[in-house]
Amino acid sequence: MFLTNSRYAQVATVTTTLSTGETVVALKRRQLTPAVGAPQSVVSGDRLDVIADQQYADATWFWHIADANTALDSRDLVAEPGDTLNVPQT
């Protein structure tokens, strides 16, 4: 259902029946583990996929940075130049 490098690849699913009788499959909530990393100052034009490519040689790992900073929308992490974000070490 998800790519093997997706943050959701190993997340279990649950099935429930709505009041309408429709059956829905959903992902269980993921528990985020604390990530140790180096603080990095955000500069204008930063993007998590570019930072991930520089840090991990894989732009699809942007979600590791988003998880370490508990961001639901990763764009929020680089929206304000001067903000600091945590970049986990591999």
MOPAC internal coordinates of N, CA, C and O (Angstrom, degrees):
PM7 1SCF
backbone

  N    0.0000 0     0.00 0     0.00 0    0    0    0
  C    1.4372 1     0.00 0     0.00 0    1    0    0
  C    1.5260 1   111.53 1     0.00 0    2    1    0
  O    1.2310 1   119.97 1   140.99 1    3    2    1
  N    1.3534 1   117.66 1   -39.01 1    3    2    1
  C    1.4522 1   122.59 1   177.75 1    5    3    2
  C    1.5201 1   109.25 1  -120.04 1    6    5    3
  O    1.2310 1   120.58 1   -23.64 1    7    6    5
  N    1.3275 1   116.49 1   156.36 1    7    6    5
  C    1.4556 1   120.84 1   174.08 1    9    7    6
  C    1.5207 1   108.80 1   -62.23 1   10    9    7
  O    1.2310 1   120.30 1   -27.94 1   11   10    9
  N    1.3201 1   117.04 1   152.06 1   11   10    9
  C    1.4655 1   120.52 1  -176.78 1   13   11   10
  C    1.5176 1   113.00 1   -63.50 1   14   13   11
  O    1.2310 1   119.63 1   155.42 1   15   14   13
  N    1.3337 1   118.31 1   -24.58 1   15   14   13
  C    1.4607 1   119.57 1   179.74 1   17   15   14
  C    1.5299 1   112.59 1   -97.08 1   18   17   15
  O    1.2310 1   120.28 1  -168.88 1   19   18   17
  N    1.3300 1   117.06 1    11.12 1   19   18   17
  C    1.4517 1   121.77 1   177.67 1   21   19   18
  C    1.5225 1   110.45 1   -75.98 1   22   21   19
  O    1.2310 1   120.61 1   -30.81 1   23   22   21
  N    1.3196 1   116.43 1   149.19 1   23   22   21
  C    1.4684 1   119.72 1   176.83 1   25   23   22
  C    1.5228 1   111.81 1   -65.07 1   26   25   23
  O    1.2310 1   120.33 1   164.25 1   27   26   25
  N    1.3172 1   116.98 1   -15.75 1   27   26   25
  C    1.4604 1   121.43 1  -177.71 1   29   27   26
  C    1.5275 1   113.60 1  -101.74 1   30   29   27
  O    1.2310 1   119.75 1   179.84 1   31   30   29
  N    1.3266 1   118.07 1    -0.16 1   31   30   29
  C    1.4613 1   122.17 1  -173.47 1   33   31   30
  C    1.5329 1   113.05 1   -58.29 1   34   33   31
  O    1.2310 1   119.92 1   142.05 1   35   34   33
  N    1.3108 1   117.76 1   -37.95 1   35   34   33
  C    1.4713 1   121.13 1  -175.89 1   37   35   34
  C    1.5260 1   113.19 1  -105.03 1   38   37   35
  O    1.2310 1   120.08 1  -168.42 1   39   38   37
  N    1.3306 1   117.45 1    11.58 1   39   38   37
  C    1.4656 1   120.78 1  -178.15 1   41   39   38
  C    1.5283 1   109.54 1   -83.98 1   42   41   39
  O    1.2310 1   121.29 1   -49.16 1   43   42   41
  N    1.3143 1   115.13 1   130.84 1   43   42   41
  C    1.4666 1   120.35 1   179.78 1   45   43   42
  C    1.5280 1   110.76 1   -69.77 1   46   45   43
  O    1.2310 1   121.24 1   -20.44 1   47   46   45
  N    1.3147 1   115.24 1   159.56 1   47   46   45
  C    1.4621 1   120.73 1   178.21 1   49   47   46
  C    1.5225 1   110.19 1  -112.63 1   50   49   47
  O    1.2310 1   121.35 1   -19.60 1   51   50   49
  N    1.3049 1   115.02 1   160.40 1   51   50   49
  C    1.4639 1   122.54 1   174.12 1   53   51   50
  C    1.5216 1   107.48 1  -129.62 1   54   53   51
  O    1.2310 1   120.89 1   -30.31 1   55   54   53
  N    1.3042 1   115.89 1   149.69 1   55   54   53
  C    1.4619 1   121.08 1   177.70 1   57   55   54
  C    1.5185 1   107.81 1  -117.85 1   58   57   55
  O    1.2310 1   121.20 1   -44.69 1   59   58   57
  N    1.3095 1   115.32 1   135.31 1   59   58   57
  C    1.4599 1   120.30 1   179.36 1   61   59   58
  C    1.5217 1   109.07 1  -139.61 1   62   61   59
  O    1.2310 1   120.93 1   -21.41 1   63   62   61
  N    1.3018 1   115.83 1   158.59 1   63   62   61
  C    1.4572 1   121.19 1   177.78 1   65   63   62
  C    1.5176 1   108.73 1  -111.12 1   66   65   63
  O    1.2310 1   120.81 1   -54.14 1   67   66   65
  N    1.3204 1   116.05 1   125.86 1   67   66   65
  C    1.4534 1   121.81 1   178.97 1   69   67   66
  C    1.5227 1   110.75 1   -75.76 1   70   69   67
  O    1.2310 1   120.57 1   -12.45 1   71   70   69
  N    1.3276 1   116.52 1   167.55 1   71   70   69
  C    1.4695 1   120.65 1   179.70 1   73   71   70
  C    1.5283 1   111.36 1   -63.40 1   74   73   71
  O    1.2310 1   120.27 1   161.19 1   75   74   73
  N    1.3255 1   117.09 1   -18.81 1   75   74   73
  C    1.4680 1   121.38 1   178.44 1   77   75   74
  C    1.5245 1   111.78 1   -82.14 1   78   77   75
  O    1.2310 1   120.96 1   172.95 1   79   78   77
  N    1.3440 1   115.77 1    -7.05 1   79   78   77
  C    1.4559 1   120.04 1  -177.48 1   81   79   78
  C    1.5232 1   112.88 1    94.03 1   82   81   79
  O    1.2310 1   120.31 1   171.19 1   83   82   81
  N    1.3208 1   117.01 1    -8.81 1   83   82   81
  C    1.4690 1   121.34 1   179.51 1   85   83   82
  C    1.5248 1   109.95 1   -72.71 1   86   85   83
  O    1.2310 1   120.63 1   -44.80 1   87   86   85
  N    1.3276 1   116.40 1   135.20 1   87   86   85
  C    1.4540 1   122.28 1   176.07 1   89   87   86
  C    1.5211 1   109.02 1   -91.42 1   90   89   87
  O    1.2310 1   121.00 1   -47.40 1   91   90   89
  N    1.3339 1   115.69 1   132.60 1   91   90   89
  C    1.4599 1   121.71 1  -177.83 1   93   91   90
  C    1.5180 1   109.02 1  -125.92 1   94   93   91
  O    1.2310 1   120.74 1   -44.04 1   95   94   93
  N    1.3292 1   116.18 1   135.96 1   95   94   93
  C    1.4655 1   122.15 1   174.49 1   97   95   94
  C    1.5186 1   106.93 1  -106.02 1   98   97   95
  O    1.2310 1   120.96 1   -49.74 1   99   98   97
  N    1.3283 1   115.77 1   130.26 1   99   98   97
  C    1.4617 1   120.96 1  -179.29 1  101   99   98
  C    1.5223 1   109.65 1  -134.45 1  102  101   99
  O    1.2310 1   121.17 1   -19.87 1  103  102  101
  N    1.3202 1   115.37 1   160.13 1  103  102  101
  C    1.4586 1   120.41 1   175.67 1  105  103  102
  C    1.5154 1   109.84 1   -81.07 1  106  105  103
  O    1.2310 1   121.22 1   -36.74 1  107  106  105
  N    1.3383 1   115.27 1   143.26 1  107  106  105
  C    1.4563 1   119.35 1   172.94 1  109  107  106
  C    1.5250 1   108.13 1   -71.74 1  110  109  107
  O    1.2310 1   120.82 1   -22.51 1  111  110  109
  N    1.2808 1   116.04 1   157.49 1  111  110  109
  C    1.4646 1   121.23 1   178.39 1  113  111  110
  C    1.5244 1   110.00 1   -67.63 1  114  113  111
  O    1.2310 1   121.15 1   -47.38 1  115  114  113
  N    1.3167 1   115.41 1   132.62 1  115  114  113
  C    1.4623 1   120.10 1   178.38 1  117  115  114
  C    1.5172 1   110.69 1   -82.58 1  118  117  115
  O    1.2310 1   120.73 1   -40.76 1  119  118  117
  N    1.3072 1   116.21 1   139.24 1  119  118  117
  C    1.4558 1   121.02 1   173.07 1  121  119  118
  C    1.5223 1   107.74 1   -93.42 1  122  121  119
  O    1.2310 1   120.69 1   -57.59 1  123  122  121
  N    1.3071 1   116.29 1   122.41 1  123  122  121
  C    1.4567 1   120.12 1   179.85 1  125  123  122
  C    1.5153 1   109.67 1   -84.13 1  126  125  123
  O    1.2310 1   120.95 1   -47.22 1  127  126  125
  N    1.3177 1   115.79 1   132.78 1  127  126  125
  C    1.4535 1   120.94 1   176.22 1  129  127  126
  C    1.5235 1   108.36 1   -91.89 1  130  129  127
  O    1.2310 1   120.14 1   -35.10 1  131  130  129
  N    1.3189 1   117.33 1   144.90 1  131  130  129
  C    1.4624 1   119.24 1   178.38 1  133  131  130
  C    1.5330 1   110.20 1   -59.75 1  134  133  131
  O    1.2310 1   120.90 1   -41.14 1  135  134  133
  N    1.3053 1   115.88 1   138.86 1  135  134  133
  C    1.4580 1   120.94 1  -179.38 1  137  135  134
  C    1.5197 1   109.74 1  -118.60 1  138  137  135
  O    1.2310 1   121.24 1   -49.18 1  139  138  137
  N    1.3176 1   115.24 1   130.82 1  139  138  137
  C    1.4518 1   120.66 1   177.28 1  141  139  138
  C    1.5192 1   107.46 1   -91.50 1  142  141  139
  O    1.2310 1   121.11 1   -45.22 1  143  142  141
  N    1.3039 1   115.47 1   134.78 1  143  142  141
  C    1.4536 1   118.01 1  -179.19 1  145  143  142
  C    1.5018 1   112.16 1  -162.46 1  146  145  143
  O    1.2310 1   121.79 1     1.93 1  147  146  145
  N    1.3046 1   114.19 1  -178.07 1  147  146  145
  C    1.4542 1   121.06 1  -178.81 1  149  147  146
  C    1.5243 1   109.44 1  -100.66 1  150  149  147
  O    1.2310 1   120.35 1   -47.12 1  151  150  149
  N    1.3377 1   116.94 1   132.88 1  151  150  149
  C    1.4545 1   118.60 1   175.98 1  153  151  150
  C    1.5276 1   110.32 1   -67.24 1  154  153  151
  O    1.2310 1   121.13 1   -38.49 1  155  154  153
  N    1.3075 1   115.45 1   141.51 1  155  154  153
  C    1.4585 1   121.04 1   179.93 1  157  155  154
  C    1.5163 1   108.24 1  -134.00 1  158  157  155
  O    1.2310 1   120.67 1   -46.79 1  159  158  157
  N    1.3194 1   116.32 1   133.21 1  159  158  157
  C    1.4543 1   121.21 1   179.00 1  161  159  158
  C    1.5238 1   109.79 1   -80.35 1  162  161  159
  O    1.2310 1   120.80 1   -45.09 1  163  162  161
  N    1.3052 1   116.07 1   134.91 1  163  162  161
  C    1.4621 1   121.92 1   179.84 1  165  163  162
  C    1.5264 1   109.10 1   -79.11 1  166  165  163
  O    1.2310 1   121.10 1   -46.79 1  167  166  165
  N    1.3286 1   115.50 1   133.21 1  167  166  165
  C    1.4574 1   120.81 1   174.32 1  169  167  166
  C    1.5235 1   108.41 1  -116.49 1  170  169  167
  O    1.2310 1   120.82 1   -21.37 1  171  170  169
  N    1.3046 1   116.03 1   158.63 1  171  170  169
  C    1.4628 1   121.26 1  -179.04 1  173  171  170
  C    1.5273 1   110.42 1   -55.55 1  174  173  171
  O    1.2310 1   120.96 1   -48.08 1  175  174  173
  N    1.3097 1   115.77 1   131.92 1  175  174  173
  C    1.4602 1   120.86 1   178.29 1  177  175  174
  C    1.5227 1   114.59 1    90.58 1  178  177  175
  O    1.2310 1   120.01 1   176.49 1  179  178  177
  N    1.3455 1   117.59 1    -3.51 1  179  178  177
  C    1.4691 1   119.93 1   177.92 1  181  179  178
  C    1.5201 1   110.48 1   -61.47 1  182  181  179
  O    1.2310 1   121.27 1   -32.95 1  183  182  181
  N    1.3398 1   115.17 1   147.05 1  183  182  181
  C    1.4668 1   122.77 1   173.87 1  185  183  182
  C    1.5187 1   107.51 1  -138.62 1  186  185  183
  O    1.2310 1   120.62 1   -38.15 1  187  186  185
  N    1.3157 1   116.41 1   141.85 1  187  186  185
  C    1.4650 1   119.49 1  -178.01 1  189  187  186
  C    1.5097 1   112.65 1   -64.06 1  190  189  187
  O    1.2310 1   119.78 1   145.74 1  191  190  189
  N    1.3305 1   118.03 1   -34.26 1  191  190  189
  C    1.4579 1   118.55 1   179.82 1  193  191  190
  C    1.5267 1   111.31 1   -66.24 1  194  193  191
  O    1.2310 1   120.18 1   145.01 1  195  194  193
  N    1.3211 1   117.27 1   -34.99 1  195  194  193
  C    1.4644 1   120.85 1   177.90 1  197  195  194
  C    1.5273 1   110.39 1   -70.82 1  198  197  195
  O    1.2310 1   120.87 1   136.67 1  199  198  197
  N    1.3289 1   115.93 1   -43.33 1  199  198  197
  C    1.4674 1   120.05 1   177.39 1  201  199  198
  C    1.5317 1   109.79 1   -61.41 1  202  201  199
  O    1.2310 1   120.10 1   136.97 1  203  202  201
  N    1.3313 1   117.41 1   -43.03 1  203  202  201
  C    1.4695 1   121.37 1   178.89 1  205  203  202
  C    1.5220 1   110.87 1   -62.97 1  206  205  203
  O    1.2310 1   120.07 1   139.55 1  207  206  205
  N    1.3046 1   117.47 1   -40.45 1  207  206  205
  C    1.4645 1   120.37 1   178.56 1  209  207  206
  C    1.5246 1   110.38 1   -63.41 1  210  209  207
  O    1.2310 1   120.17 1   139.46 1  211  210  209
  N    1.3191 1   117.28 1   -40.54 1  211  210  209
  C    1.4640 1   120.98 1   178.77 1  213  211  210
  C    1.5304 1   111.21 1   -68.68 1  214  213  211
  O    1.2310 1   120.41 1   140.36 1  215  214  213
  N    1.3223 1   116.83 1   -39.64 1  215  214  213
  C    1.4717 1   121.30 1  -175.80 1  217  215  214
  C    1.5240 1   112.83 1   -80.73 1  218  217  215
  O    1.2310 1   120.54 1   138.42 1  219  218  217
  N    1.3320 1   116.57 1   -41.58 1  219  218  217
  C    1.4717 1   120.85 1  -171.15 1  221  219  218
  C    1.5179 1   113.75 1  -116.80 1  222  221  219
  O    1.2310 1   119.77 1   176.84 1  223  222  221
  N    1.3337 1   118.04 1    -3.16 1  223  222  221
  C    1.4679 1   123.20 1  -174.46 1  225  223  222
  C    1.5303 1   111.12 1    60.28 1  226  225  223
  O    1.2310 1   121.02 1  -148.85 1  227  226  225
  N    1.3392 1   115.66 1    31.15 1  227  226  225
  C    1.4651 1   121.46 1   178.63 1  229  227  226
  C    1.5276 1   108.50 1  -157.00 1  230  229  227
  O    1.2310 1   120.59 1   -75.74 1  231  230  229
  N    1.3105 1   116.47 1   104.26 1  231  230  229
  C    1.4655 1   121.24 1  -176.68 1  233  231  230
  C    1.5252 1   112.69 1   -63.19 1  234  233  231
  O    1.2310 1   120.07 1   155.12 1  235  234  233
  N    1.3376 1   117.46 1   -24.88 1  235  234  233
  C    1.4634 1   119.75 1  -178.91 1  237  235  234
  C    1.5268 1   112.50 1   -71.24 1  238  237  235
  O    1.2310 1   120.05 1   171.39 1  239  238  237
  N    1.3136 1   117.50 1    -8.61 1  239  238  237
  C    1.4718 1   120.99 1   177.73 1  241  239  238
  C    1.5166 1   112.86 1   -84.57 1  242  241  239
  O    1.2310 1   119.71 1  -166.58 1  243  242  241
  N    1.3302 1   118.16 1    13.42 1  243  242  241
  C    1.4591 1   121.74 1   178.88 1  245  243  242
  C    1.5227 1   110.72 1   -54.50 1  246  245  243
  O    1.2310 1   120.61 1   149.60 1  247  246  245
  N    1.3155 1   116.43 1   -30.40 1  247  246  245
  C    1.4664 1   120.01 1  -176.96 1  249  247  246
  C    1.5169 1   112.81 1   -67.47 1  250  249  247
  O    1.2310 1   119.75 1   157.18 1  251  250  249
  N    1.3537 1   118.08 1   -22.82 1  251  250  249
  C    1.4723 1   119.90 1   174.87 1  253  251  250
  C    1.5308 1   109.67 1   -63.57 1  254  253  251
  O    1.2310 1   121.00 1   140.48 1  255  254  253
  N    1.3257 1   115.69 1   -39.52 1  255  254  253
  C    1.4639 1   120.35 1   178.38 1  257  255  254
  C    1.5235 1   109.56 1   -69.41 1  258  257  255
  O    1.2310 1   120.36 1   136.55 1  259  258  257
  N    1.3301 1   116.91 1   -43.45 1  259  258  257
  C    1.4652 1   120.55 1   178.94 1  261  259  258
  C    1.5295 1   110.62 1   -60.68 1  262  261  259
  O    1.2310 1   120.20 1   136.25 1  263  262  261
  N    1.3276 1   117.23 1   -43.75 1  263  262  261
  C    1.4648 1   120.64 1   178.71 1  265  263  262
  C    1.5228 1   111.73 1   -63.06 1  266  265  263
  O    1.2310 1   120.36 1   137.82 1  267  266  265
  N    1.3191 1   116.92 1   -42.18 1  267  266  265
  C    1.4722 1   120.86 1  -178.63 1  269  267  266
  C    1.5210 1   111.41 1   -63.47 1  270  269  267
  O    1.2310 1   120.86 1   156.55 1  271  270  269
  N    1.3053 1   115.96 1   -23.45 1  271  270  269
  C    1.4632 1   121.01 1  -179.63 1  273  271  270
  C    1.5238 1   111.96 1  -108.67 1  274  273  271
  O    1.2310 1   120.66 1  -168.54 1  275  274  273
  N    1.3168 1   116.34 1    11.46 1  275  274  273
  C    1.4673 1   125.52 1   179.56 1  277  275  274
  C    1.5311 1   112.79 1    46.90 1  278  277  275
  O    1.2310 1   121.02 1  -132.95 1  279  278  277
  N    1.3183 1   115.65 1    47.05 1  279  278  277
  C    1.4636 1   120.62 1   179.49 1  281  279  278
  C    1.5167 1   110.69 1   -98.19 1  282  281  279
  O    1.2310 1   120.61 1   -49.22 1  283  282  281
  N    1.3094 1   116.44 1   130.78 1  283  282  281
  C    1.4549 1   120.31 1   172.89 1  285  283  282
  C    1.5180 1   109.80 1   -80.08 1  286  285  283
  O    1.2310 1   120.25 1   142.35 1  287  286  285
  N    1.3107 1   117.12 1   -37.65 1  287  286  285
  C    1.4605 1   122.30 1   177.22 1  289  287  286
  C    1.5229 1   107.03 1  -115.13 1  290  289  287
  O    1.2310 1   120.60 1   -73.03 1  291  290  289
  N    1.3095 1   116.46 1   106.97 1  291  290  289
  C    1.4629 1   121.29 1  -174.04 1  293  291  290
  C    1.5262 1   113.16 1   -60.94 1  294  293  291
  O    1.2310 1   120.16 1   156.48 1  295  294  293
  N    1.3113 1   117.29 1   -23.52 1  295  294  293
  C    1.4720 1   120.08 1   179.19 1  297  295  294
  C    1.5229 1   111.66 1   -64.57 1  298  297  295
  O    1.2310 1   120.34 1   152.85 1  299  298  297
  N    1.3245 1   116.95 1   -27.15 1  299  298  297
  C    1.4628 1   120.21 1   179.04 1  301  299  298
  C    1.5298 1   111.90 1   -63.43 1  302  301  299
  O    1.2310 1   120.17 1   151.20 1  303  302  301
  N    1.3214 1   117.27 1   -28.80 1  303  302  301
  C    1.4599 1   121.09 1  -176.79 1  305  303  302
  C    1.5191 1   113.41 1   -68.59 1  306  305  303
  O    1.2310 1   120.36 1   153.95 1  307  306  305
  N    1.3121 1   116.92 1   -26.05 1  307  306  305
  C    1.4675 1   120.25 1  -177.13 1  309  307  306
  C    1.5333 1   111.83 1  -115.85 1  310  309  307
  O    1.2310 1   120.63 1  -165.54 1  311  310  309
  N    1.3065 1   116.40 1    14.46 1  311  310  309
  C    1.4658 1   120.80 1  -175.75 1  313  311  310
  C    1.5318 1   112.70 1   -72.66 1  314  313  311
  O    1.2310 1   120.44 1   146.32 1  315  314  313
  N    1.3251 1   116.76 1   -33.68 1  315  314  313
  C    1.4642 1   120.69 1  -174.82 1  317  315  314
  C    1.5299 1   111.21 1  -114.70 1  318  317  315
  O    1.2310 1   119.95 1   -71.08 1  319  318  317
  N    1.3425 1   117.71 1   108.92 1  319  318  317
  C    1.4683 1   119.34 1   174.27 1  321  319  318
  C    1.5234 1   110.47 1   -55.56 1  322  321  319
  O    1.2310 1   120.94 1   -40.84 1  323  322  321
  N    1.3215 1   115.81 1   139.16 1  323  322  321
  C    1.4540 1   121.19 1  -178.60 1  325  323  322
  C    1.5191 1   113.26 1    98.99 1  326  325  323
  O    1.2310 1   120.38 1   158.28 1  327  326  325
  N    1.3446 1   116.87 1   -21.72 1  327  326  325
  C    1.4638 1   119.32 1   174.50 1  329  327  326
  C    1.5222 1   109.09 1   -65.49 1  330  329  327
  O    1.2310 1   121.05 1   -19.30 1  331  330  329
  N    1.3200 1   115.59 1   160.70 1  331  330  329
  C    1.4650 1   121.07 1   179.08 1  333  331  330
  C    1.5183 1   108.71 1  -114.31 1  334  333  331
  O    1.2310 1   120.74 1   -42.09 1  335  334  333
  N    1.3255 1   116.18 1   137.91 1  335  334  333
  C    1.4611 1   119.70 1   173.68 1  337  335  334
  C    1.5163 1   109.44 1  -128.14 1  338  337  335
  O    1.2310 1   121.25 1   -26.07 1  339  338  337
  N    1.3019 1   115.21 1   153.93 1  339  338  337
  C    1.4587 1   122.56 1  -179.17 1  341  339  338
  C    1.5265 1   108.73 1   -91.54 1  342  341  339
  O    1.2310 1   120.37 1   -56.65 1  343  342  341
  N    1.3282 1   116.89 1   123.35 1  343  342  341
  C    1.4602 1   121.73 1   178.11 1  345  343  342
  C    1.5236 1   107.77 1  -108.71 1  346  345  343
  O    1.2310 1   119.98 1   -73.67 1  347  346  345
  N    1.3445 1   117.64 1   106.33 1  347  346  345
  C    1.4695 1   120.48 1  -176.88 1  349  347  346
  C    1.5325 1   111.88 1   -61.21 1  350  349  347
  O    1.2310 1   121.88 1   -33.80 1  351  350  349
  N    1.3127 1   114.01 1   146.20 1  351  350  349
  C    1.4544 1   119.99 1   176.66 1  353  351  350
  C    1.5117 1   108.89 1   -86.67 1  354  353  351
  O    1.2310 1   120.94 1   -30.22 1  355  354  353
  N    1.3205 1   115.81 1   149.78 1  355  354  353
  C    1.4654 1   119.89 1  -178.43 1  357  355  354
  C    1.5020 1   111.30 1   -81.69 1  358  357  355
  O    1.2310 1   120.10 1   180.00 1  359  358  357

